[in-house]
Amino acid sequence: MLPSASDVRVTKETMRIYRSLEEELKTTLLKNYVALHIYPNHDSLKLIEPVIPDIEDAGVKVKVFDSKEAHEVTGLIYDEQEHVIYGEYEYLVSIRKIVGALHRKLNIIYGNASLRINNGNAYAIVGNEELTGDAVVLAAGGWNSKIAREAGIEVPLVTYGTRALAIIGSTRLNKYSISDYKYDYYTRPMGNLLDPIAFIAGDGNVKTSDLRQVRRLTNKSYSNWLIGLMKKRDPSMMISAIAGYSLVEMAYDYEPVIGKVPGVNNLYLIGGFDGYGAKLGPGLAFELARIIMGLNPSIDVSCYDINRFDGYEGQHDIDPHWEPVMLYLPAPNGASPCFYKNK
Ligand SMILES: Cc1cc2nc3c(=O)[nH]c(=O)nc-3n(C[C@H](O)[C@H](O)[C@H](O)COP(=O)(O)OP(=O)(O)OC[C@H]3O[C@@H](n4cnc5c(N)ncnc54)[C@H](O)[C@@H]3O)c2cc1C
């Protein structure tokens, strides 16, 4: 589920980009699975309802089940109050293939970069080299705010840690992409031959910008907690294997940010993708490229414009336990006016 009509539009744009990359690279990048979004009760479902027509307009067929119907279709266990949005389809994207292909095609300088602002111009420093250009784009995900701070500027983003595990087990959870808003975890199929015996599960965000701390917390007790939650849906045997974790970031109002950084002639920012990068990232990168070239965006991207933080007086903080897709829970900081819930 996406939290705003604008996010649905950008995701359509992203899908167009993935499809054209599939054609260009002559390979499959997208695999579809059924998505289950589990809501704790009917009231929470009501708050999600405005999203459904926009998603259907974008080509995703949706069914709404009560707990009994959902159990019959999926075999999972639900409390009586719960409701499920069953979406055909959600896509798994092979980001690794895309990044690999782009790295082969582009002239990449590998190294740890820092940012320098001198006389209102931005420079990237890699090793001993100072690089500049008509545009310098800060696109370092969970490291954006640190890099900006070290260059003496503030960007409206807060870093946090997020974690996921590979789960081994032949369960009814394997074949779905599940967002469980009652117990606060998600699952994703592996997208390969391991699907019958394994899947990915995650969530439980951590308020830190220290990657080592995220790694420390991706431990046995995290695994026990996550597996314990999933066993409420299917009590089958599950064990955790390889752990994944990283830093990600959210903007103060929980919508991504693109545009020219105020006060620096040639510095642009794209970030704040939270757990959405695969959906909104390529679409917004395409639009930012148009903006940098002096063209009009091809869709309305005003919800993401960095200028919305000019004169911003709200909190310079986020709660990483509240994610935009949790439309049914009150948003900290009021959140973006673009979100359905704030309309
Ligand atoms: C465990 C986990 C599960 C996730 N699941 C999903 C999901 O199911 N769906 C989804 O849409 N999103 C998911 N996400 C979120 C997604 O990964 C992010 O939204 C996305 O990666 C953000 O893209 P980005 O390009 O802004 O940043 P990133 O992908 O983080 O890219 C930033 C890059 O900049 C590099 N970098 C940082 N600092 C420097 C420096 N100083 N010099 C040079 N390079 C630097 C980093 O190494 C990194 O490669 C998940 C994230 C995690 C951690």
The ligand as an SDF file (V2000), in Angstrom:
LIG
                    3D

 53 58  0  0  0  0  0  0  0  0999 V2000
   16.9280   -4.8070    5.3880 C   0  0  0  0  0  0  0  0  0  0  0  0
   16.2650   -3.8590    4.4170 C   0  0  0  0  0  0  0  0  0  0  0  0
   15.1110   -4.2430    3.7470 C   0  0  0  0  0  0  0  0  0  0  0  0
   14.4890   -3.3750    2.8300 C   0  0  0  0  0  0  0  0  0  0  0  0
   13.3790   -3.7900    2.1370 N   0  0  0  0  0  0  0  0  0  0  0  0
   12.8410   -2.9840    1.1800 C   0  0  0  0  0  0  0  0  0  0  0  0
   11.7390   -3.4300    0.3830 C   0  0  0  0  0  0  0  0  0  0  0  0
   11.2620   -4.5570    0.5350 O   0  0  0  0  0  0  0  0  0  0  0  0
   11.2360   -2.5740   -0.5720 N   0  0  0  0  0  0  0  0  0  0  0  0
   11.7710   -1.3380   -0.7850 C   0  0  0  0  0  0  0  0  0  0  0  0
   11.2820   -0.5990   -1.6490 O   0  0  0  0  0  0  0  0  0  0  0  0
   12.8100   -0.8880   -0.0430 N   0  0  0  0  0  0  0  0  0  0  0  0
   13.3450   -1.6810    0.9290 C   0  0  0  0  0  0  0  0  0  0  0  0
   14.3820   -1.2310    1.6970 N   0  0  0  0  0  0  0  0  0  0  0  0
   14.7400    0.1840    1.6010 C   0  0  0  0  0  0  0  0  0  0  0  0
   15.6490    0.4780    0.4350 C   0  0  0  0  0  0  0  0  0  0  0  0
   16.8010   -0.3230    0.5230 O   0  0  0  0  0  0  0  0  0  0  0  0
   15.9950    1.9650    0.4930 C   0  0  0  0  0  0  0  0  0  0  0  0
   14.8090    2.7260    0.4740 O   0  0  0  0  0  0  0  0  0  0  0  0
   16.8530    2.3490   -0.7060 C   0  0  0  0  0  0  0  0  0  0  0  0
   18.0210    1.5600   -0.7460 O   0  0  0  0  0  0  0  0  0  0  0  0
   17.2360    3.8140   -0.6250 C   0  0  0  0  0  0  0  0  0  0  0  0
   17.9280    4.1080   -1.8100 O   0  0  0  0  0  0  0  0  0  0  0  0
   19.0470    5.2400   -1.8520 P   0  0  0  0  0  0  0  0  0  0  0  0
   19.6400    5.1570   -3.2110 O   0  0  0  0  0  0  0  0  0  0  0  0
   18.4860    6.5320   -1.3500 O   0  0  0  0  0  0  0  0  0  0  0  0
   20.1400    4.7780   -0.7510 O   0  0  0  0  0  0  0  0  0  0  0  0
   21.0380    3.4750   -0.7210 P   0  0  0  0  0  0  0  0  0  0  0  0
   20.4330    2.3610   -1.4870 O   0  0  0  0  0  0  0  0  0  0  0  0
   21.4040    3.2520    0.7150 O   0  0  0  0  0  0  0  0  0  0  0  0
   22.3090    3.9350   -1.5550 O   0  0  0  0  0  0  0  0  0  0  0  0
   23.2390    4.8580   -1.0480 C   0  0  0  0  0  0  0  0  0  0  0  0
   24.6110    4.4040   -1.4840 C   0  0  0  0  0  0  0  0  0  0  0  0
   25.5470    5.4320   -1.1540 O   0  0  0  0  0  0  0  0  0  0  0  0
   26.7130    4.7930   -0.6540 C   0  0  0  0  0  0  0  0  0  0  0  0
   27.4310    5.7450    0.1910 N   0  0  0  0  0  0  0  0  0  0  0  0
   27.0940    6.1900    1.4320 C   0  0  0  0  0  0  0  0  0  0  0  0
   28.0120    7.0430    1.8780 N   0  0  0  0  0  0  0  0  0  0  0  0
   28.9610    7.1560    0.9150 C   0  0  0  0  0  0  0  0  0  0  0  0
   30.1700    7.8870    0.8030 C   0  0  0  0  0  0  0  0  0  0  0  0
   30.6070    8.7170    1.7650 N   0  0  0  0  0  0  0  0  0  0  0  0
   30.8990    7.7500   -0.3440 N   0  0  0  0  0  0  0  0  0  0  0  0
   30.4650    6.9400   -1.3610 C   0  0  0  0  0  0  0  0  0  0  0  0
   29.3300    6.2170   -1.2900 N   0  0  0  0  0  0  0  0  0  0  0  0
   28.5840    6.3280   -0.1760 C   0  0  0  0  0  0  0  0  0  0  0  0
   26.1850    3.6020    0.1190 C   0  0  0  0  0  0  0  0  0  0  0  0
   27.2130    2.6320    0.2860 O   0  0  0  0  0  0  0  0  0  0  0  0
   25.0660    3.1260   -0.7930 C   0  0  0  0  0  0  0  0  0  0  0  0
   25.5530    2.2230   -1.7540 O   0  0  0  0  0  0  0  0  0  0  0  0
   15.0180   -2.0830    2.6190 C   0  0  0  0  0  0  0  0  0  0  0  0
   16.1830   -1.6940    3.3080 C   0  0  0  0  0  0  0  0  0  0  0  0
   16.8150   -2.5740    4.1820 C   0  0  0  0  0  0  0  0  0  0  0  0
   18.0810   -2.1450    4.8810 C   0  0  0  0  0  0  0  0  0  0  0  0
  1  2  1  0
  2  3  1  0
  2 52  2  0
  3  4  2  0
  4  5  1  0
  4 50  1  0
  5  6  2  0
  6  7  1  0
  6 13  1  0
  7  8  2  0
  7  9  1  0
  9 10  1  0
 10 11  2  0
 10 12  1  0
 12 13  2  0
 13 14  1  0
 14 15  1  0
 14 50  1  0
 15 16  1  0
 16 17  1  0
 16 18  1  0
 18 19  1  0
 18 20  1  0
 20 21  1  0
 20 22  1  0
 22 23  1  0
 23 24  1  0
 24 25  2  0
 24 26  1  0
 24 27  1  0
 27 28  1  0
 28 29  2  0
 28 30  1  0
 28 31  1  0
 31 32  1  0
 32 33  1  0
 33 34  1  0
 33 48  1  0
 34 35  1  0
 35 36  1  0
 35 46  1  0
 36 37  1  0
 36 45  1  0
 37 38  2  0
 38 39  1  0
 39 40  1  0
 39 45  2  0
 40 41  1  0
 40 42  2  0
 42 43  1  0
 43 44  2  0
 44 45  1  0
 46 47  1  0
 46 48  1  0
 48 49  1  0
 50 51  2  0
 51 52  1  0
 52 53  1  0
M  END
$$$$
